[in-house]
Amino acid sequence: MSAGDKRLKELRDKLDSELEFDLEEHAKELFDLRFKASAEGIANPSRISQLRREIARINTLLSERQLNVRGAQPRS
């Protein structure tokens, strides 16, 4: 099992409320990193890509649960 598969399994095990909280936190961090990158530069620019992918994964899981795709049920 690759690291990406493990991370996806961890996300699938979370409740919807936990995913929404993670989504907010990642969005805030992404905003801060983009601001810092444009103003002064950042030490780890690849973190922006990582955050964008993580946000996309969370949004995909939430959408799957909402639409009951792949047997994913909303979890409160």
C-alpha positions in Angstrom: 0.0 0.0 0.0 1.5 3.3 -1.0 1.6 6.5 1.1 -1.2 8.0 -1.0 -3.4 5.0 -0.4 -2.8 5.2 3.3 -3.7 8.9 3.4 -6.9 8.3 1.4 -7.9 5.5 3.8 -7.4 7.9 6.7 -9.6 10.5 5.0 -12.3 7.9 4.2 -12.4 6.9 7.9 -13.1 10.5 9.1 -16.5 12.0 9.7 -17.9 14.7 7.4 -17.5 17.3 10.2 -13.8 16.4 10.5 -13.3 16.6 6.8 -15.0 20.0 6.7 -12.8 21.2 9.5 -9.6 19.9 7.7 -10.8 21.6 4.5 -11.1 25.0 6.3 -7.7 24.6 7.9 -6.0 23.6 4.6 -7.7 26.5 2.8 -6.4 29.0 5.4 -2.9 27.5 5.2 -3.0 27.7 1.4 -4.1 31.3 1.5 -1.2 32.2 3.9 1.4 30.3 1.8 0.3 32.0 -1.4 0.4 35.4 0.3 3.9 34.7 1.8 5.1 33.3 -1.6 4.2 36.5 -3.4 5.5 38.8 -0.7 8.7 37.3 0.4 9.1 33.7 -0.9 8.7 30.5 1.1 11.1 27.7 2.0 9.0 24.9 0.7 7.0 26.0 -2.4 5.9 22.4 -3.1 3.7 22.6 0.0 1.3 24.7 -2.1 0.8 21.8 -4.5 0.4 19.4 -1.7 -2.3 21.5 -0.1 -4.2 21.9 -3.4 -4.2 18.2 -3.9 -5.3 17.5 -0.3 -8.2 20.1 -0.7 -9.2 18.3 -3.9 -9.2 14.9 -2.2 -11.4 16.2 0.6 -13.8 17.9 -1.7 -14.1 14.7 -3.8 -14.8 12.6 -0.8 -17.5 15.0 0.5 -19.1 15.0 -3.0 -19.0 11.2 -3.2 -20.7 10.9 0.1 -23.3 13.5 -0.8 -24.1 11.7 -4.1 -23.7 8.2 -2.6 -21.1 7.3 -5.2 -18.9 4.2 -4.5 -21.1 3.2 -1.6 -19.9 6.2 0.4 -22.5 7.3 2.9 -22.5 10.7 4.7 -21.1 10.3 8.1 -22.1 12.7 10.8 
